[in-house]
Amino acid sequence: MVYFGDDIEGTDLFKIHEELALSDDRINFAHADVKCAEQFEANLTEGLVFFKPEDDIYTQYKGANDKASIEAFIKEELKSLVYDFSEEN
């Protein structure tokens, strides 16, 4: 998960991102300035983006700026895509 934002010291969202980075080792956390978000067409001024490199996709977080909401978002994003295989497929 990447935090895109220029002001990393003074925002609640970054503080939550940093806290999760220190406590959750299931995923990689990073931060970058907003200019980096432009290459992903995320159009962010500040925000979180969850990357799934194995699927070459990303999802922008659009929920509330609280830890419980962000943890729920991460939990949902960590779910693998499940395909129903049958003899017809």
C-alpha positions in Angstrom: 0.0 0.0 0.0 1.3 3.4 -0.9 0.5 6.7 0.7 0.7 9.5 -1.9 1.0 12.9 -0.3 3.5 15.8 0.0 2.9 16.5 3.7 3.8 13.3 5.4 4.3 14.7 8.9 1.0 16.5 9.5 -1.8 14.4 8.2 -3.9 11.9 10.1 -4.0 9.6 7.1 -0.2 9.3 7.0 0.0 8.7 10.7 -2.5 5.8 10.4 -0.6 4.5 7.3 2.7 4.6 9.3 1.1 2.8 12.3 -0.2 0.0 10.1 3.1 -0.3 8.4 4.8 -0.9 11.8 2.2 -3.5 12.8 1.1 -5.4 9.7 3.8 -7.5 7.9 1.4 -9.1 5.4 1.9 -6.3 2.9 4.6 -3.8 1.9 4.0 -0.1 2.8 5.6 2.9 1.1 5.0 6.6 0.7 5.7 8.8 -2.3 4.9 12.4 -3.3 1.7 13.1 -5.3 3.7 13.4 -8.6 4.4 9.7 -8.5 0.6 9.0 -8.4 0.2 10.6 -11.8 1.8 7.6 -13.5 -1.0 5.4 -12.2 -3.7 7.9 -13.1 -4.8 8.0 -9.5 -5.4 11.8 -9.5 -4.6 12.1 -5.8 -3.7 15.1 -3.7 -3.4 12.8 -0.7 -4.4 9.2 -0.4 -3.8 5.5 -0.2 -3.5 3.1 -3.0 -3.4 -0.7 -2.6 -1.3 -2.3 -5.3 -1.6 -6.0 -6.4 1.5 -6.4 -8.5 0.7 -10.1 -9.3 -2.5 -8.9 -11.0 -1.2 -5.6 -12.2 -4.0 -3.7 -10.7 -4.5 -1.1 -8.0 -7.4 0.2 -5.9 -7.7 3.7 -4.5 -8.9 3.9 -0.9 -11.9 6.2 -0.7 -13.1 5.5 2.9 -13.0 7.3 6.2 -9.6 8.4 7.6 -9.7 6.0 10.6 -7.7 2.9 11.3 -10.6 0.5 11.5 -11.9 1.5 8.1 -8.4 1.3 6.5 -7.9 -2.1 8.1 -11.2 -3.4 6.7 -10.1 -2.1 3.3 -6.8 -3.9 3.5 -8.6 -7.1 4.6 -10.9 -6.9 1.6 -8.0 -6.2 -0.8 -6.0 -9.2 0.5 -8.7 -11.6 -0.5 -7.6 -13.5 -3.6 -9.7 -13.6 -6.7 -11.4 -17.0 -6.7 -12.5 -18.5 -10.0 -15.0 -21.3 -10.2 -13.6 -23.9 -12.5 -15.8 -26.6 -14.0 -15.6 -29.0 -16.9 -17.4 -26.4 -19.1 -14.8 -23.7 -18.5 
